[in-house]
Amino acid sequence: TPTVDGDRVYALGAEGHLVCLDAKDGKVKWNRDFKKDYGLKIPEWGTSSHPLVDGDQLICVVGGQDSTVVSFDKKTGVEKWRALNASQPGYCPPVIHTLGGKRQLLIWHSDAIVALNPSTGKSYWSVPIKPTYAMSIGQPVVSGNRVFIMSFNRVSACIDVSDDGNSAKVAWKGTTRRGIAGVHNTALIVDGHIYGCGPGGKYICARLSDGKQLWNTFAASGGERPISWGNVFTVKQGDRYFLANDLGELIIANLRPSGYEEISRAKLIEPTHKVSGRMLVWSHPAFSNRSVYLRNDNEIRCYDLAKPPE
């Protein structure tokens, strides 16, 4: 996913090529090659963690010796700092949240979830939770001083961060009945409850306090039973939610601790990518100006979400 900041666009390719482009004409302002510059060994599914703009810096998950995370000057591409030495960089984008009164850069790589000072790269805390096959994909989500992460093969956990933000510990770990072990989507926390797509396309609501699952449904992923690599992206819009599944459908629904209520559903784009015998679309939709943008391997589509005039 490209990152847009003013008149510049930052994009990271699957082979570790980072490029800064002029948003007006597409001309290259600067670029970096993670393989050449940092000795990155390309992960099995390529590099996919989109860059994060924070002030005058561009923060990237890179890889290589002592450079799992690197901060660049966003105008010039010159390195500002580097940090961490993970066995693999993973696929999870960097994200900044305030925890314990401190702005913390959360990095979930192949070996642990780590919090860094975004200005210096100095570590605040680290909790060793390893995603299977280094498949840290969905971003950590935060509520108060709690951080929730989820991944493949029933890996999920809730982390408690101390009041001063300098340490953290596991509050609970997921099981088949606790937490949500989603693979390709990022969970959402609303009013003390976690919503997200778990194993086999099962959409789940769980309590943040203890991880207990309150309900689940396969309706959002388009079926009545588990499906291979089923996925649903969740976007909150006012008091309702947009759910985009891997069949190319967009669902408008109410999500509450009491249950799932579907309002409408429409097929917007054809899945074009074959995985485990199913045709899928795994690109996250984008929402802007009361419109939704979706893409597959062949095309990009835009749909107007505004209510038609009466």
C-alpha positions in Angstrom: 0.0 0.0 0.0 1.5 3.4 -1.0 1.8 6.1 1.7 0.9 9.6 0.6 2.3 12.6 2.4 1.6 16.0 0.9 3.1 16.1 -2.6 5.0 12.9 -2.2 4.2 9.2 -2.5 6.2 6.5 -0.8 6.0 2.9 -1.9 7.7 -0.4 -1.0 7.9 -3.2 -3.6 7.9 -6.9 -2.9 11.6 -7.2 -3.6 12.6 -4.5 -1.0 12.7 -1.5 -3.3 11.6 1.7 -1.5 10.8 4.7 -3.7 9.8 8.3 -3.1 7.8 9.8 -6.0 6.5 13.2 -6.8 2.7 13.0 -6.5 2.1 15.3 -9.5 4.2 13.7 -12.2 5.5 10.4 -10.7 9.2 11.4 -11.0 11.5 9.6 -8.6 12.8 11.9 -5.8 14.9 9.2 -4.1 15.0 5.4 -3.6 16.6 2.7 -1.5 17.3 -0.9 -2.1 16.9 -2.9 1.1 18.8 -5.9 -0.3 21.8 -3.9 -1.4 21.8 -1.3 1.4 20.9 -3.6 4.4 21.5 -7.2 3.3 17.8 -8.0 3.4 17.0 -11.6 2.6 13.6 -11.4 0.9 10.9 -13.2 3.0 8.8 -15.9 1.4 6.0 -13.6 0.5 8.1 -10.6 -0.2 8.3 -7.3 1.6 4.8 -5.8 2.3 4.9 -3.5 5.3 3.9 -0.1 4.0 6.0 2.9 5.2 4.9 5.2 8.0 5.4 9.0 7.9 6.0 10.5 11.4 7.1 14.2 11.3 10.1 14.6 9.1 10.9 10.8 9.0 9.8 7.8 7.1 9.8 4.6 9.2 10.1 1.3 7.5 10.3 -2.4 8.4 13.5 -3.4 6.5 15.3 -6.5 7.8 19.0 -7.4 7.8 21.6 -7.2 10.6 20.5 -4.7 13.3 18.1 -3.0 10.8 14.7 -4.7 11.3 13.4 -1.1 11.5 15.0 1.9 9.8 14.0 5.6 9.9 14.8 7.7 6.8 14.6 11.4 6.3 11.4 11.6 4.3 12.8 14.4 2.0 16.2 12.9 1.2 16.1 9.2 2.0 19.1 9.6 4.3 19.1 7.2 7.3 18.3 8.7 10.6 18.4 5.6 12.9 18.1 1.9 12.8 17.0 -0.7 15.4 16.4 -4.4 16.2 17.8 -7.6 14.9 15.0 -10.1 14.2 15.4 -13.4 12.4 12.9 -12.2 9.8 11.2 -8.8 9.4 7.7 -10.2 9.1 4.9 -8.4 7.1 3.3 -6.2 9.8 3.3 -2.4 9.1 4.7 -0.1 11.8 2.2 1.9 13.8 2.5 4.5 16.5 0.2 4.7 19.6 0.4 6.4 23.0 1.0 3.9 25.8 1.8 4.8 29.4 1.9 8.4 28.4 4.6 7.9 25.7 4.3 7.8 21.9 5.5 4.3 21.1 6.3 2.8 17.7 5.0 -0.8 17.7 6.8 -3.4 15.6 5.7 -7.0 15.4 8.4 -9.0 13.7 9.1 -12.8 13.5 10.3 -13.0 17.1 8.4 -10.5 19.3 6.3 -7.4 19.5 8.5 -4.5 20.4 7.8 -0.8 21.4 10.4 1.8 20.3 10.8 5.5 20.8 9.8 6.7 17.3 12.3 9.6 17.5 15.4 7.6 18.4 14.7 3.9 17.9 15.4 3.2 21.6 13.5 0.2 22.9 10.8 0.7 25.6 9.8 -3.0 26.0 9.6 -6.3 24.1 7.3 -9.3 24.5 8.5 -12.6 22.8 5.4 -13.7 20.9 6.3 -15.5 17.7 3.9 -15.7 14.7 3.9 -19.0 12.9 6.0 -18.9 9.7 6.9 -15.2 10.6 3.3 -14.3 9.5 2.9 -11.1 11.5 0.6 -9.3 9.1 -2.3 -7.4 10.8 -1.3 -4.3 12.8 -1.3 -4.3 16.6 -4.4 -2.5 17.9 -4.6 -0.5 21.1 -7.2 0.4 23.8 -5.9 2.2 26.8 -2.7 0.5 27.8 -3.6 -2.8 26.2 -2.3 -4.0 22.9 -3.9 -6.9 20.9 -2.1 -8.8 18.2 -3.2 -11.8 16.1 -1.8 -14.1 13.5 -2.0 -17.5 11.7 -2.3 -20.9 13.5 -4.3 -19.6 16.4 -1.7 -17.1 17.6 -3.2 -14.1 19.4 -2.5 -12.2 22.6 -3.3 -9.2 24.7 -0.4 -7.3 26.1 -0.6 -5.1 29.2 1.7 -2.1 29.1 2.8 -0.5 32.4 1.6 2.9 33.5 5.0 4.5 32.8 5.2 2.8 29.4 8.6 1.2 30.1 7.5 -2.5 30.4 4.9 -4.9 29.3 3.6 -8.4 29.9 1.1 -10.9 28.5 -2.4 -10.4 29.9 -3.8 -13.4 28.1 -3.0 -15.6 25.1 -5.5 -16.9 22.6 -6.9 -20.4 22.3 -9.7 -21.9 20.2 -12.2 -20.2 22.4 -10.3 -17.1 23.5 -9.1 -14.2 21.4 -9.1 -14.0 17.6 -6.4 -15.6 15.5 -6.8 -13.6 12.2 -4.3 -13.9 9.4 -4.6 -11.2 6.8 -6.8 -8.6 8.5 -6.3 -6.1 11.4 -8.7 -6.4 14.3 -10.8 -3.5 15.6 -11.4 -2.7 19.3 -14.6 -0.9 20.2 -15.9 -0.3 23.7 -13.8 -3.1 25.2 -14.6 -5.6 22.5 -12.5 -7.0 19.7 -13.9 -7.7 16.2 -12.1 -9.5 13.4 -11.9 -12.4 11.1 -10.4 -15.5 12.5 -9.5 -19.0 11.3 -11.4 -20.3 8.3 -13.3 -17.1 7.7 -15.0 -17.2 11.1 -15.9 -13.6 12.1 -15.6 -13.2 15.9 -16.4 -10.8 18.7 -14.3 -11.3 21.8 -13.9 -9.4 25.1 -10.7 -7.4 25.5 -10.6 -8.0 29.2 -10.1 -11.8 29.1 -10.4 -12.8 25.4 -13.6 -14.7 25.8 -15.4 -15.1 22.5 -19.0 -13.9 22.7 -20.2 -14.9 19.2 -19.0 -16.0 15.8 -20.4 -16.2 12.3 -19.4 -17.3 8.8 -21.9 -15.0 7.2 -19.4 -12.2 6.7 -17.0 -14.4 4.7 -19.8 -15.6 2.5 -20.6 -19.1 3.8 -21.9 -21.3 6.5 -18.8 -23.3 7.2 -15.0 -22.9 7.4 -13.2 -22.0 4.2 -9.5 -22.1 3.3 -7.8 -18.8 4.1 -11.1 -17.0 4.6 -10.6 -13.3 5.2 -12.7 -10.2 6.0 -11.4 -6.6 6.3 -13.3 -4.4 8.8 -13.7 -0.6 8.6 -15.8 1.4 11.1 -18.0 4.1 9.7 -20.1 6.0 12.3 -22.2 3.5 14.1 -21.9 0.9 11.3 -19.2 -1.2 9.7 -18.0 -1.9 6.2 -16.9 -5.5 5.9 -15.0 -6.4 2.7 -14.5 -10.2 2.2 -12.2 -12.1 -0.2 -15.1 -12.8 -2.6 -15.2 -9.2 -3.6 -18.3 -8.4 -1.6 -18.8 -5.3 0.5 -21.1 -5.7 3.5 -22.7 -3.0 5.7 -23.4 -4.4 9.1 -23.9 -3.6 12.8 -21.4 -5.2 15.1 -22.3 -5.4 18.8 -21.4 -7.6 21.7 -24.9 -9.0 21.4 -24.3 -10.2 17.8 -23.9 -9.6 14.0 -26.6 -7.8 12.1 -26.2 -7.5 8.3 -27.8 -4.5 6.6 -26.8 -4.9 3.0 -24.4 -6.8 0.7 -23.1 -6.2 -2.8 -20.6 -7.9 -5.1 -18.2 -5.1 -6.2 -15.2 -6.8 -7.8 -14.2 -10.3 -9.1 -11.6 -12.3 -7.2 -8.7 -13.1 -9.5 -6.0 -14.7 -7.2 -6.1 -18.5 -6.7 -5.2 -19.9 -3.3 -6.0 -23.4 -2.1 -8.5 -24.0 -4.9 -10.4 -20.7 -4.3 -10.4 -17.5 -6.2 -9.7 -14.6 -3.9 -9.2 -10.8 -3.7 -6.9 -9.9 -0.8 -6.4 -6.2 -1.4 -7.7 -3.9 1.4 -10.3 -1.5 0.0 -9.8 2.3 0.4 -12.5 4.8 1.4 -12.5 8.5 0.5 -15.0 11.2 -0.3 -18.0 8.9 0.3 -16.6 6.3 -2.2 -14.9 2.9 -2.0 -12.0 1.9 -4.1 -11.2 -1.8 -4.7 -8.6 -3.6 -6.9 -7.8 -7.1 -8.0 -5.0 -8.3 -10.3 -6.6 -6.8 -13.4 -8.5 -3.6 -12.5 -9.3 -0.9 -10.0 -13.0 0.0 -9.4 -14.6 2.9 -7.6 -18.2 2.9 -6.2 -20.2 5.9 -4.9 -21.4 5.2 -1.3 -23.5 8.3 -1.0 -27.2 8.0 -0.6 -28.9 8.8 -4.0 -31.1 11.9 -4.2 -34.8 11.2 -3.7 
